[in-house]
């Protein structure tokens, strides 16, 4: 199996490890990316250049999906906490009304 077919290794927490020097791709960079043609005797684009770029796009997408999943978990935690607090307050109001 070659490297481009393998899933990226993840650090603890499920996020893909990145150097602080790594800059994420921006949408305009993906849209405007052009590849040099292959050498003489071949048609098309250089597969190594294309696969390297696709690997970078895939890594950025993985980071976006990991951040989205983390955001959804945080939203679920906040909603659960809010529901608990509302239930506690409703219970306290009910107890005051009975007294």
ZIBELNOR-V329698 format. One record per pair of residues at least 6 apart in sequence whose C-alpha atoms are under 7 Angstrom apart, sorted by the first residue. I is the first residue (numbers start at 0). J is the second residue. If there is no record, write none. Layout:
BEGIN
i=I j=J
i=I j=J
END
This chain:
BEGIN
i=3 j=54
i=7 j=15
i=8 j=15
i=9 j=15
i=9 j=16
i=10 j=16
i=14 j=62
i=14 j=65
i=15 j=62
i=23 j=59
i=24 j=59
i=34 j=44
i=34 j=48
i=35 j=44
i=35 j=45
i=36 j=43
i=36 j=44
i=36 j=45
i=37 j=43
i=37 j=44
i=37 j=45
END
